[in-house]
Each structure stands twice: as C-alpha cells, then as structure tokens.
Amino acid sequence: MSPVVILALRVLLVLVGLGAAGVQVTIVVAVATSGGVVATVAVYAVLGVVALAALEVGLVALWVLLAMVRRGAIFDDGAFRWVRIVTVAGLAAALPVAAVCVHYGELDDAPGLVLIGGGVAVAGAVYTLLMMVMRGLLQNATVLRRELDEVV
C-alpha cells in the first residue's frame, strides 16, 4: 500500500480519535456541571462515553493494522487479533447508541428516533458481518501466502 495512503489514513484516525475524546470530555463536563442530573441522562452519558471509548479502541487497532501493512506483515497470525478487536469495537460502539436512540424515542414518542436507533443497530450488525467476511479473506490470503512461501 502506498505510504501516502497510510499517512492519510493515520491523519484521519488521529482526527477522529481527537474528536471522540473531545466529545467524551464534553459529555462528562456537561453532566457534571448541570444541576440535578436525572438518572436517565446519567445513563445516557455513560453509554455515550462507552460507545466513544469502543470507537477509540477500534481506532488503535486500525493503527496497529496499518503499521502491519506498512511493514508487509499483514499476513501474520497477529493480524487476526487486531481484526477481531476492530470487529468487536464496532459492534460495541453501535449497540449503546442504538439502545439510547430506541429508549429515548420511546420515552419521547419520537418514532423517527426509534427508526434511527434501529438503523444504527442494523448498521452495526452489517459492519460486524462485513468484518467477519474480511477476516475470512485475510485468513485465506494468509494460507495462500504460506503455501506460496513453501513453494518458493
């Protein structure tokens, strides 16, 4: 892969990570400084921070995978662990967001928000299944690479 593409991806990963950290701080400060926080709002805030933390874990795993690509070591067995982390992190980020959207949509009688929550849940499931397919492709490519190395 081109070094320019890897650099661009790393810059974007840093920007997304900084944005997620900024939103986490904003959530915590907003809940901490508001007087008389309702329990539901506190739960929503915790779920938001958890979802963003899962996103950040996925970003770190992507960073490691990019380093493996740059070194030409992506067909190593260690890559599978990082792909699994990216997969689980994506699902772990989508589920709390979907739960908050559906719950608040039901409380506030907002069917659009319930649909958004359902859409986020479906998107999380699609992402997880897609990553499982990509992991399978990586596994097949790794096997083929080993066979080719034995032949050569």
C-alpha atoms as one frame of an Amber mdcrd trajectory, in Angstrom:
protein
   0.000   0.000   0.000   1.185   3.475  -0.795   2.917   5.352   2.046   0.793
   8.396   1.179  -2.417   6.411   1.706  -1.158   5.058   5.031  -0.191   8.572
   6.154  -3.583   9.963   5.108  -5.373   7.196   6.985  -3.282   7.815  10.082
  -4.044  11.546   9.977  -7.755  10.771   9.710  -7.547   8.234  12.557  -5.934
  10.871  14.774  -8.581  13.450  13.858 -11.437  11.031  14.569  -9.781   9.970
  17.833  -9.325  13.569  18.954 -12.931  14.335  18.035 -14.179  11.333  20.010
 -12.069  12.320  23.027 -13.387  15.875  22.788 -16.981  14.659  22.729 -16.285
  12.399  25.734 -14.917  15.331  27.709 -17.863  17.484  26.658 -20.341  14.818
  27.800 -18.653  14.420  31.178 -18.361  18.173  31.762 -21.963  18.817  30.698
 -23.341  16.150  33.024 -21.052  17.138  35.909 -21.878  20.850  35.748 -25.626
  20.560  35.271 -27.542  20.660  38.491 -29.896  17.854  39.428 -28.989  15.337
  36.751 -31.791  12.885  36.068 -30.724   9.250  36.334 -31.707   8.616  32.713
 -29.432  11.406  31.496 -26.543   9.987  33.517 -27.101   6.547  31.979 -27.245
   8.062  28.502 -23.992   9.925  29.207 -22.270   6.760  30.406 -23.459   4.850
  27.341 -22.217   7.655  25.104 -18.789   7.636  26.732 -18.658   3.824  26.465
 -19.589   3.933  22.768 -16.899   6.518  22.074 -14.345   4.506  24.063 -15.155
   1.465  21.929 -14.628   3.615  18.842 -11.240   4.717  20.171 -10.211   1.106
  20.837 -11.123   0.301  17.236  -9.039   3.249  16.025  -5.997   1.982  17.938
  -6.465  -1.483  16.421  -6.704   0.070  12.950  -3.487   1.980  13.642  -1.733
  -1.285  14.502  -3.103  -2.947  11.360  -1.837  -0.035   9.264   1.610  -0.480
  10.811   1.464  -4.170   9.890   0.521  -3.284   6.315   3.401  -0.816   6.106
   5.864  -3.475   7.313   4.400  -6.097   4.991   3.411  -8.243   7.974  -0.358
  -8.184   7.488  -0.371 -11.908   6.686   0.951 -12.697  10.156  -1.216 -14.524
  12.698  -1.091 -11.443  14.941  -3.286  -9.547  12.479  -6.281 -11.734  13.314
  -6.359 -10.492  16.903  -6.441  -6.876  15.740  -9.146  -7.563  13.154 -11.211
  -9.213  15.913 -10.711  -6.132  18.109 -11.875  -3.832  15.291 -14.929  -6.046
  14.775 -15.942  -6.154  18.426 -15.223  -2.442  18.904 -17.510  -1.529  16.018
 -20.355  -3.565  17.441 -19.670  -2.270  20.958 -19.887   1.297  19.652 -23.111
   0.770  17.703 -25.179  -1.039  20.324 -25.214   1.638  23.070 -26.052   4.324
  20.514 -28.895   2.225  19.139 -30.170   1.481  22.648 -30.216   5.152  23.637
 -31.979   6.166  20.408 -34.657   3.494  20.778 -35.171   4.107  24.506 -35.356
   7.883  24.260 -37.502   7.630  21.142 -39.996   5.520  23.071 -39.967   7.856
  26.085 -40.409  10.973  23.983 -42.803   9.345  21.495 -40.396  10.045  18.637
 -40.777   7.293  16.036 -38.048   8.844  13.884 -35.532   8.439  16.675 -36.614
   4.816  17.146 -36.026   4.263  13.422 -32.611   5.902  13.669 -31.771   3.597
  16.589 -32.896   0.606  14.578 -30.825   1.812  11.651 -27.756   2.157  13.844
 -28.325  -1.375  15.173 -28.656  -2.758  11.650 -25.569  -0.813  10.535 -23.638
  -2.265  13.488 -24.732  -5.776  12.533 -23.792  -5.199   8.881 -20.402  -3.810
   9.919 -19.760  -6.821  12.155 -20.713  -9.301   9.433 -18.616  -7.425   6.871
 -15.610  -7.523   9.179 -16.126 -11.262   9.669 -16.042 -11.693   5.888 -12.894
  -9.558   5.683 -11.300 -11.668   8.425 -12.108 -14.780   6.400 -10.498 -13.226
   3.328  -7.415 -12.355   5.365  -7.282 -15.911   6.669  -7.491 -17.358   3.144
  -4.829 -14.949   1.886  -2.576 -15.904   4.794  -2.918 -19.602   3.982  -2.194
 -18.945   0.314   0.809 -16.799   1.231   2.229 -19.608   3.398   1.713 -22.138
   0.610   3.426 -19.815  -1.862   6.349 -19.302   0.531   6.759 -23.094   0.798
   6.793 -23.476  -2.979   9.318 -20.699  -3.498
